[in-house]
Amino acid sequence: MSKVVIKANAVMTQNYICMDGMQTVREAITAMKEHDTKVIIVNKRDQHDAYGILVLSDIAKQVLAKDRSPDRVNIYEIMAKPIVSVPPEMDIRYCARLFERFSFSHTPVIENEEILGLVGYKELILHEL
């Protein structure tokens, strides 16, 4: 009996946006509302830089809970960077283990320094079988 392997690229979504780290959290919130997403991938500043990630919980914990103004906080101040990514061929079971071990909720699928998509718990669990 052979196991069915479902790969990250089979379940990844395009439901994320890319922004610059110098933009404000207010701009991030506005963009998240407009694009109906919970995830922002923060662009690299140059070829030697790393991607960052900003999720709603970062804003809640580091801006809202600390009573900071979203107009005065830049994305780079609260984002996670560098991010851990997964290759497109990774089995989603390993993605789930990675999420559990490191308390991730989302991570990009990257190949050759290019973001192909995003996987999160929703994609891992609700994929079409």
Buried (B, 14 or more C-beta within 10 A) or exposed (E): EEEEEBBBBBBBBEBBBEBEBEBBBBBBBEBBEEEEBBBBBBBBEEEEEEBBBBBBEBBEEBBEEEEBEBEEBBBBEBBBBEBEBBEBEBBBEEBBEBBEEEEBBBBBBBEEEEBBBBBBBBBBEEEEE
